[in-house]
């Protein structure tokens, strides 16, 4: 909820501090690394969701086979 109160001035101040700390040449490398990390995280989350969906579908298929055999 704290991020709701950050304005333009604060964002500019944060950007200037990052520029001073890392320098202009390191920022693209830093952003590239952050982008790769976010992509890896999203791929991991999607993999977990896909695995969950597959297991759910297998459970439905298995329970459908059991009820069909009883009839």
Buried (B, 14 or more C-beta within 10 A) or exposed (E): EEEEEEEEEEEEEEEEEEEEEEEEEEBEEEEEEEEEEEEEEEEEEEEEEEEEEEEEEEEEEEEEEEEEEEE
